Every structure is written in C-alpha cells, then in structure tokens.
Amino acid sequence: MVIVVATPGEAIPLIASEPDGAVIEVVCLADGSATEYRALESAMAGAARRGCRFSGEPFVLDAGAGNITGQILDVLHETGPVRVRTLDPDPAHDSFDTERKLPIVNEPAARGRAARSALRAARRYQLDVGTPVFVDCRRAGSDAALPPESAARYPMPAKWLVSGKDGRLSAYLPTAAGVVRWTEGRTEAEPWSGPELLGGPELMPGLNVLQGPDGYAYLIGLSRTKRKEGGADIEVVCAAQYQTGRPLGPWVPLGNPHAPNWQVARSVGFPAAAFSGDGFMHVFVRNFGHGVSVRKQSPKGALSRWDALRGQKVADEMTAFAAPDGGVHLVARARDADAAVHWYLGDPASAWQEDSRIPVSLRPGSLSAAPESGLVRFRYSMTNEVCVWWPGAHAPIGLGGPDGDGPVTGVAGADIQGWGCTVLVRGGHGGVPSIGAHPDGRPDTGVWWSESGERSIVPPAAAFDARGRVVIVTVGMDGRLRVARQQLGSDGLEFTPWSVL
C-alpha cells in the first residue's frame, strides 16, 4: 500500500489508521520541517511495533523538477501496490466570497495537488499493469482517529454484488482506472471472468450500485473532466448493465446542482440513489452548503431540475431506499452532531418531508440500506454496535458485532434449515468478514456473528445465486476476488471454503 501526501505530517493519521501488519510506503511532495519529519519517523516506528512494514525511508519527490504525476508513477512501478491512499483532491471550503462567487479554501493547495497527482498516477499504473488498484481519498477535515472506512471522500459501495435477469452474479467495484467487473460463469463448472475494466469517463474512486425495478443494475458515480481553461468539471453519471457479462451501457451525465460554476460544483458529495414505485430514479448529493440536492430521472430518461431539500446540514454520508408503498426514503448523517436526518417522499406530486429527530446516532462510514424494504443499518456512535432502524420506530435495535468498521449488508429470505432468515455480513476485527443471521423480520431475537476468511480491503457483499444460495464476496490483500457460497441442507448457516478468483 502506498500513501501519497504533500508533507510528512499528513501521512501520520493515514499510517495510524492502517491495520496491524500492513506493508506501507510513504510518498511526500516535500520533505517538510525537521520537526514534522521526526513526527513521521515516530509514527512509522509506532506502526512497526504493530507489525507494519516499511521498505525504507519515505520517498520525497523533487517538486521543482515538475511532472509530479510521473514521479509518483515511478514509485508505483517500483513498489507494485494494490492500494493507494491519499488526500482529498477537492479540499473543503471554509466560507464563500459572495462578491466573486467563489469558495474560500484555507487548506494548503499542495494537498489537493498531491491527491490529484496520485489519482492520475494510480490510473496510469493500473492501465500499465492490467490489475485493479484500489484508491482511498481521505476526506478533508475528517477526524484523524477515524479508520479509512469512516473518512472516505469517495465511498466503496456496500452493495456491489448483484444478480442479473439470467440469475448470474456480477461484482462491481471502483478502482483507479474506472469500474471493474467480475462475472459468474454460465454453469458452476465454468469459472468467473474478470476483473474486466469497463470503459467510460474518468471516474472518481467511488461507486453506488443499485438494482432497478426492471432487474437491471445501475452504476452511479462522479466523473471528472478537465477544463481547457483550467480546473475540472465534476458531475454525477450513471450507466446501466442490461445483460450479464455484456458491455456496459453508456455513461449518462446526470449533472451537478452547481453547474456551471465549477469551483463550487467540485465540492458536491458522493451521490446516493433509489427507485420509487413509479420507476423514477431519485438521485441525491450533498451540496455546497451541506444541504441535500435531489433530481429524478423518468423511466424514459427525462431529467427534472435539481431541487434543494429543506432541513439540517448533512455530512458526506447518505443512503436512499424504496418504501413498501412505493415512496422513497433518504437518511443522511448530520454534519454537526452524531445524529441523522430522514426525508420521505410518498405521493410523487407531494413535497419531501423532513424528520430531524430520528433516534439514530451513527458512526461515520457505517450507514447502509438494509435488505428488507424500508430499513437502514448503522453502527452506534458510542459503542460501534451494529443497529437496525426503520422510519417510525421509536428506537433502533442492537444486533451486536461491535468490532470492525464500515457498513453492514446482507440478504433477506435466505433458507436456513427451512426457515426464512436474514443473513448479514460486515467487516470484523482487522477487516476479516463476519457473518450473522436472524429470522426474517425479527432482528430483536439477536444475531450470532462468526468470522470467516481473511482480511478484505473492501466491505464484504452478499447476494443470492440462481439456486437461492447466499453468496458472499470479498477482495483479499492481493486484490483478487474471494467467493464463498452457502451450503443448503447443512446444519445451520454454513458456507463452502473461500475460492480465490
């Protein structure tokens, strides 16, 4: 894993958040002050005591020589990483100049330059070597004590394994060079194909995957297009997977609520989306003012205008999901408290309704839609315990599992000895997947968690295969997909040994 920062001090929280035993390389655009460099050496020594390994001194680039991207690319070829971690390419603004209509950013420009150069270098490196490179950009202003999953500017999807209309599974993940896909074979004897890099625009390293009422998979992300006058345009884009294993549909621009002011538009958060019962796709982003902007796309592709939802300011974390009555829910983490905000749209002709007093206090990076319609899961901010909540409930229900980080996902309706059950999967201690289950609709009965497999560098995901078996996927430290499949008819919930693809 390679960390790319502007100065040595910026690498310290990234090193501290790496798990025990990680192999780490540090790249700095400048050597910084003597005090800062000594602090980095101390952080590296502390990580070494946890079993982390460094090949030597940090790489300090020659910024005066130019071509920072090329220098980082040389380091990547020398070290051969599967992961690259860096800073926020579009640092957060502190205020707004109303006369010039420009954001005021007090963060050093070198931080954004380091991140943008790292993204370009990682993209070129992946295209050179032909294997996935996973990139994490740490959100500007995030708490230094937060793990990577809780401070990502561009989140990994919680749901990234989907079943096509033919019953075959496809896995989609964001990488430095774009979205990669693994596809299940037509028979159990036929191996999975991939990872296949899907064509498209230059995408930021995040992804949202949802399945429409038509059964197709929809991929939603943020594209970045360089402007001739300098800077870059950021906009929401979407592509559909119509047939399993076939070429992805074209990436369709869905816009940006702040276009054409690119300096404001680059501040938008990562999009969330959900389908309503009438087939419209509702797309949400955290806007420049830390409110929520939403627009919808009709089944025929027509786009509405962007509307701003009234209510509390939100952070860079939200999840959208359909309601049983065909409406749409949005739950977002509040910006200024360990709380969450809920919006709901029932009748398409009505207005969005806000509920800012929901009993949800969540740890950053843990919010996700639950497999049952109209539910969300999260980790309680005080204990890190997994919880489930649904709109209208007076309190969430605890599901145990306080170890690990990141979101919880799963499937409902799994067959366990003839009983319909909800199977859950999450990142456990050290990133090792942890699997649990409870009877469908009865999370109050409790969940027994058990670890399975090895550390995953992405949140584990789950889906049903064509025979109704639960399939769980992860990505190992080597960047290769791991797959485990439920063994039907066994005593309890059992899975096959993990296969490496």
C-alpha positions in Angstrom: 0.0 0.0 0.0 1.3 3.4 -0.9 0.4 6.7 0.9 0.8 9.9 -1.1 0.7 13.2 0.7 2.0 16.7 0.3 4.1 16.8 3.5 5.3 14.2 6.1 2.9 15.3 8.8 -0.1 14.5 6.6 0.9 10.8 6.4 0.7 10.3 10.2 -3.1 9.8 10.5 -3.1 7.6 7.4 -0.3 5.4 8.9 -2.1 5.2 12.3 -5.3 4.0 10.6 -3.7 1.1 8.8 -4.3 -2.3 10.4 -1.6 -4.3 12.2 0.8 -6.0 9.8 0.2 -3.7 6.8 3.0 -3.1 4.3 3.3 0.7 3.8 5.2 3.0 1.5 5.1 6.8 2.0 5.5 9.4 -0.7 5.7 13.1 0.1 5.8 16.0 -2.4 8.0 17.9 0.0 10.3 17.0 3.0 8.6 19.5 5.4 10.2 20.8 8.6 12.6 18.8 10.7 10.0 18.6 13.5 7.4 17.3 11.0 9.8 14.7 9.6 10.7 13.5 13.1 7.0 13.1 13.9 6.6 11.0 10.8 9.6 8.8 11.8 7.9 8.4 15.2 4.7 7.3 13.6 6.5 4.8 11.4 8.3 3.4 14.4 4.9 3.0 16.2 3.4 1.3 13.3 6.4 -1.1 13.0 5.8 -2.1 16.6 2.3 -3.2 15.5 3.8 -5.4 12.8 3.6 -2.9 9.9 6.5 -3.0 7.5 8.3 -0.2 5.6 10.8 -0.9 2.9 12.9 2.1 3.9 12.8 5.9 4.2 9.8 7.8 2.7 10.0 8.8 -0.9 10.4 12.6 -1.1 9.7 13.9 -4.6 11.5 16.7 -6.4 8.6 19.1 -6.8 10.9 21.6 -8.5 11.6 19.2 -11.3 7.9 19.1 -12.3 5.9 16.1 -13.5 4.8 15.1 -10.1 2.4 12.5 -11.6 5.3 10.9 -13.4 7.4 10.7 -10.3 4.6 9.1 -8.3 4.0 6.7 -11.2 7.7 5.7 -11.0 7.2 4.9 -7.3 4.1 2.8 -8.0 6.0 0.7 -10.6 8.8 0.2 -8.1 6.6 -0.8 -5.2 3.7 -2.6 -7.0 0.8 -1.6 -4.7 -2.8 -3.0 -4.7 -3.9 0.1 -2.7 -3.1 3.8 -2.9 -4.2 6.2 -0.1 -4.1 9.9 -0.5 -5.9 13.2 0.5 -9.0 15.0 -0.8 -8.5 16.2 -4.4 -11.1 18.9 -3.8 -10.4 20.3 -0.3 -13.3 21.5 1.7 -14.2 25.2 1.7 -14.4 27.4 4.8 -16.7 30.1 3.6 -17.9 31.8 0.4 -16.9 35.1 -1.3 -20.3 36.4 -2.3 -18.9 39.2 -4.5 -16.6 36.9 -6.5 -19.0 33.9 -6.1 -16.1 31.7 -5.2 -15.4 29.3 -2.3 -12.8 30.3 0.2 -10.4 27.5 0.9 -7.7 27.9 3.5 -6.3 24.4 3.2 -2.9 24.3 1.5 -3.2 23.9 -2.2 -0.4 21.3 -2.2 -2.8 18.8 -0.5 -5.2 18.8 -3.4 -2.3 18.8 -5.9 -0.9 15.7 -4.2 -4.2 13.9 -4.3 -4.9 14.8 -7.9 -1.4 13.7 -9.0 -1.8 10.4 -7.0 -5.1 9.7 -8.7 -3.7 10.3 -12.2 -0.6 8.2 -11.4 -2.7 5.3 -10.0 -4.9 5.4 -13.1 -1.9 5.2 -15.4 -0.3 2.5 -13.3 -3.4 0.3 -13.4 -3.6 0.7 -17.1 0.0 -0.3 -17.4 -0.1 -3.4 -15.2 -3.7 -4.5 -16.0 -4.7 -5.4 -12.5 -7.0 -3.4 -10.1 -5.7 -0.7 -7.9 -8.0 0.5 -5.2 -7.8 4.1 -4.1 -8.9 5.8 -0.9 -9.0 9.6 -0.7 -9.3 10.8 2.9 -11.9 13.4 3.3 -10.6 16.9 4.1 -11.2 17.9 7.8 -12.0 14.3 9.0 -11.1 13.2 12.5 -7.6 11.9 12.4 -8.7 9.0 14.7 -11.2 7.6 12.2 -10.4 4.5 10.2 -10.3 4.7 6.3 -13.9 3.3 6.0 -15.2 6.2 8.2 -13.4 9.1 6.4 -13.5 8.2 2.7 -14.3 11.1 0.3 -15.5 8.5 -2.2 -17.0 5.5 -0.5 -16.9 1.9 -1.6 -20.4 0.5 -2.2 -22.0 -1.6 0.4 -24.0 -3.4 -2.3 -21.6 -4.4 -5.1 -22.8 -8.0 -5.9 -26.0 -8.2 -8.0 -27.9 -10.9 -9.7 -28.7 -10.4 -13.4 -32.0 -11.2 -15.1 -30.5 -14.6 -16.0 -29.6 -15.4 -12.4 -25.9 -15.0 -12.9 -23.9 -12.8 -10.4 -21.8 -9.8 -11.3 -19.5 -7.9 -8.9 -18.7 -4.2 -9.5 -16.0 -2.2 -7.7 -14.4 1.3 -8.3 -10.7 1.4 -9.0 -8.1 4.0 -10.0 -8.8 3.4 -13.7 -12.6 3.0 -13.5 -15.1 0.3 -12.6 -14.0 -3.3 -12.8 -16.4 -6.2 -13.1 -16.3 -9.9 -12.3 -19.0 -12.1 -13.9 -20.2 -15.6 -12.7 -19.9 -18.4 -15.3 -23.0 -19.8 -17.0 -22.6 -23.0 -15.1 -21.0 -23.9 -11.8 -18.2 -25.7 -13.6 -17.4 -22.5 -15.6 -15.2 -20.1 -13.8 -15.9 -16.5 -13.1 -14.5 -14.0 -15.6 -12.7 -10.8 -14.7 -11.6 -8.5 -13.4 -12.7 -6.6 -16.5 -12.1 -2.8 -16.7 -15.3 -1.2 -18.0 -14.9 1.7 -20.4 -16.2 5.2 -19.5 -15.2 8.6 -18.4 -12.6 9.4 -15.8 -14.3 8.5 -12.6 -13.6 9.3 -9.0 -12.8 6.2 -7.0 -16.3 5.6 -5.5 -19.4 3.8 -6.7 -23.1 3.3 -5.9 -24.7 0.1 -7.3 -28.5 -0.3 -7.3 -30.9 -2.6 -9.0 -33.9 -1.1 -10.7 -37.5 -2.5 -10.8 -36.6 -3.7 -14.3 -34.0 -6.0 -12.9 -31.0 -4.1 -14.4 -28.0 -3.0 -12.4 -27.3 0.7 -12.4 -23.9 2.1 -11.6 -23.7 5.7 -10.3 -20.6 7.7 -9.7 -18.8 11.1 -10.1 -16.9 11.9 -13.3 -14.1 14.4 -13.5 -13.4 16.2 -16.8 -10.5 18.5 -17.3 -11.4 22.1 -18.4 -9.5 23.8 -21.2 -9.3 27.0 -19.0 -8.0 25.0 -16.0 -9.8 23.2 -13.2 -12.2 20.3 -13.7 -15.9 19.7 -14.1 -17.5 17.3 -11.6 -20.8 15.7 -12.4 -23.0 12.7 -11.5 -23.0 10.0 -14.1 -25.0 6.7 -14.4 -24.6 3.6 -16.6 -26.8 0.5 -16.8 -25.9 -3.2 -17.1 -28.7 -4.7 -19.3 -27.3 -8.2 -19.9 -25.0 -10.2 -17.6 -21.4 -10.1 -18.9 -22.2 -7.9 -21.9 -20.8 -4.4 -22.5 -22.0 -1.8 -20.0 -24.4 0.8 -21.4 -23.1 4.3 -22.0 -22.4 6.6 -19.0 -25.1 9.2 -19.0 -24.5 12.6 -17.4 -27.0 13.5 -14.6 -25.4 16.9 -13.9 -24.4 18.8 -10.9 -26.6 21.2 -8.9 -23.9 23.9 -9.0 -23.1 23.8 -12.7 -21.6 25.8 -14.5 -19.7 27.3 -11.5 -17.0 24.5 -11.5 -15.2 25.9 -8.4 -18.4 25.4 -6.4 -19.5 22.3 -8.2 -16.4 20.4 -7.3 -17.5 20.4 -3.7 -20.5 18.1 -4.1 -20.6 14.9 -2.1 -20.9 11.4 -3.5 -24.4 10.6 -4.9 -27.0 8.2 -3.5 -30.0 7.0 -5.4 -33.2 4.9 -5.2 -36.1 4.0 -7.4 -39.7 4.9 -6.5 -42.6 2.7 -7.3 -43.4 4.6 -10.5 -40.0 3.7 -11.9 -38.3 7.1 -11.4 -34.7 7.1 -10.2 -34.1 9.8 -7.5 -30.5 11.0 -7.2 -29.2 12.8 -4.2 -26.0 14.7 -3.5 -24.7 16.7 -0.5 -24.4 20.2 -2.0 -22.0 23.1 -1.5 -24.0 24.5 1.5 -24.1 21.0 3.1 -27.8 20.6 2.3 -29.2 17.9 0.1 -30.0 18.4 -3.6 -32.2 16.0 -5.5 -33.3 15.4 -9.0 -35.2 12.5 -10.6 -34.9 10.7 -13.9 -38.0 9.2 -15.6 -38.0 5.6 -17.0 -37.6 7.2 -20.4 -34.5 9.2 -19.3 -36.0 12.7 -18.9 -34.4 14.6 -16.0 -36.1 17.0 -13.6 -34.5 20.1 -12.3 -32.3 20.0 -9.2 -34.3 20.8 -6.0 -32.9 21.6 -2.6 -34.4 19.7 0.4 -35.1 21.9 3.3 -33.6 20.8 6.6 -30.5 20.2 8.6 -27.0 20.4 7.2 -25.6 17.0 6.4 -22.2 15.3 6.1 -20.8 13.2 3.2 -22.8 10.1 4.0 -26.3 9.2 2.9 -28.3 6.2 1.8 -31.6 6.1 -0.2 -34.1 3.3 -0.3 -37.5 2.4 -1.5 -40.5 2.2 0.8 -43.1 -0.6 0.7 -45.7 1.9 -0.5 -43.6 2.9 -3.5 -42.2 6.1 -1.9 -38.6 6.9 -1.3 -36.6 7.5 1.9 -33.3 9.3 2.4 -31.3 9.0 5.6 -28.2 11.2 5.9 -25.6 11.7 8.7 -25.9 15.1 10.2 -22.9 17.4 9.8 -22.8 19.0 13.2 -23.8 16.1 15.5 -23.7 12.3 15.9 -27.2 12.1 14.5 -29.0 11.5 11.3 -31.8 13.2 9.3 -34.6 11.5 7.4 -36.6 12.7 4.4 -39.5 10.9 2.8 -41.4 11.3 -0.4 -44.7 9.4 -0.7 -47.0 10.7 -3.4 -44.8 11.9 -6.3 -46.9 15.1 -6.5 -46.3 16.0 -2.9 -43.2 17.6 -1.3 -40.4 15.9 0.6 -41.0 15.7 4.3 -38.1 16.0 6.8 -37.8 14.3 10.1 -34.8 15.6 12.0 -35.5 13.8 15.3 -34.9 10.2 14.4 -33.3 8.0 17.1 -30.2 7.3 15.0 -26.7 8.2 16.3 -24.2 6.7 13.9 -20.5 6.2 13.5 -19.2 7.7 10.3 -18.9 5.4 7.3 -21.4 2.8 8.6 -24.8 3.8 7.1 -26.3 1.5 4.6 -29.7 0.4 3.3 -30.9 -3.0 4.8 -32.0 -5.9 2.6 -35.6 -5.6 3.8 -37.6 -2.8 2.2 -37.5 0.4 4.2 -34.8 -0.3 6.7 -31.3 1.1 7.4 -28.4 -0.3 9.3 -25.5 1.6 11.0 -23.0 1.4 13.8 -24.0 3.2 17.0 -21.6 6.1 17.6 -20.9 5.3 21.3 -20.3 1.6 21.1 -19.8 0.7 17.4 -22.6 -1.9 17.8 -24.5 -2.8 14.6 -28.1 -1.5 14.7 -31.1 -1.5 12.5 -33.8 1.2 12.3 -36.9 1.8 10.2 -38.9 5.0 9.7 -41.4 5.4 12.5 -39.6 3.1 15.0 -39.0 4.8 18.4 -35.6 3.3 18.8 -33.1 1.2 16.9 -32.5 -2.5 17.6 -29.0 -3.6 18.5 -27.5 -6.5 16.6 -24.2 -6.9 18.4 -21.0 -7.0 16.5 -19.1 -4.0 17.9 -15.8 -5.0 16.3 -14.7 -3.8 12.9 -15.7 -0.8 10.8 -17.7 0.2 7.8 -21.3 -0.7 6.6 -23.3 -3.9 7.1 -25.1 -5.5 4.3 -26.8 -8.8 3.5 -29.9 -10.5 2.1 -33.3 -11.3 3.4 -35.2 -14.5 2.7 -32.3 -17.0 3.0 -33.2 -20.6 3.5 -31.6 -21.9 6.8 -33.0 -25.3 7.6 -36.3 -24.4 6.1 -36.6 -21.1 7.9 -36.6 -17.7 6.2 -33.7 -15.7 7.6 -31.8 -12.5 7.0 -28.1 -13.1 6.5 -25.8 -10.2 7.4 -22.1 -9.6 6.5 -19.7 -6.9 7.7 -16.1 -6.2 8.2 -15.0 -7.5 11.5 -11.8 -7.3 13.5 -8.9 -6.4 11.3 -11.1 -6.4 8.2 -11.9 -10.1 8.4 -15.5 -10.7 7.2 -18.0 -11.5 9.9 -21.3 -13.3 9.1 -24.5 -13.4 11.2 -28.2 -14.2 10.8 -31.6 -13.7 12.4 -35.2 -14.8 11.4 -36.7 -12.5 8.8 -38.5 -9.6 10.4 -37.2 -10.4 13.9 -33.9 -8.6 14.5 -34.9 -8.4 18.1 -34.1 -12.1 18.5 -30.4 -11.3 18.3 -27.5 -12.2 15.9 -24.7 -14.6 16.4 -21.6 -13.4 14.5 -18.7 -15.6 13.3 -15.6 -14.6 11.3 -14.9 -16.3 8.0 -12.0 -16.0 5.6 -9.2 -13.4 5.5 -9.0 -9.7 5.6 -10.8 -7.8 2.9 -9.7 -4.5 1.6 -13.4 -3.6 0.7 -16.6 -4.1 2.6 -17.9 -7.7 2.0 -21.1 -8.0 -0.1 -23.8 -10.7 -0.5 -26.5 -11.7 -2.9 -28.5 -14.8 -4.0 -27.3 -17.0 -6.8 -29.6 -18.7 -9.3 -30.3 -21.6 -6.9 -31.2 -19.3 -4.0 -28.0 -19.8 -2.1 -26.3 -16.9 -0.3 -23.0 -15.9 -2.0 -20.5 -13.7 -0.1 -17.7 -11.9 -1.9 -14.6 -10.0 -0.6 -11.3 -8.8 -2.1 -8.1 -10.0 -0.5 -4.9 -8.1 0.2 -3.7 -9.3 -3.2 -6.6 -7.6 -5.0 -8.2 -10.8 -6.0 -11.9 -11.7 -5.6 -12.9 -14.2 -2.9 -16.2 -16.1 -3.1 -18.0 -18.3 -0.6 -21.3 -20.0 -1.3 -24.0 -21.2 1.1 -24.3 -25.0 1.5 -28.0 -25.7 1.5 -29.2 -28.6 3.6 -26.4 -28.3 6.2 -27.0 -27.8 9.9 -27.3 -24.1 10.4 -25.7 -21.5 8.2 -22.6 -23.0 6.5 -20.5 -21.9 3.5 -18.1 -23.5 1.2 -14.4 -22.8 1.6 -13.4 -19.4 0.1 -12.3 -19.7 -3.6 -9.8 -17.2 -5.0 -10.5 -15.9 -8.5 
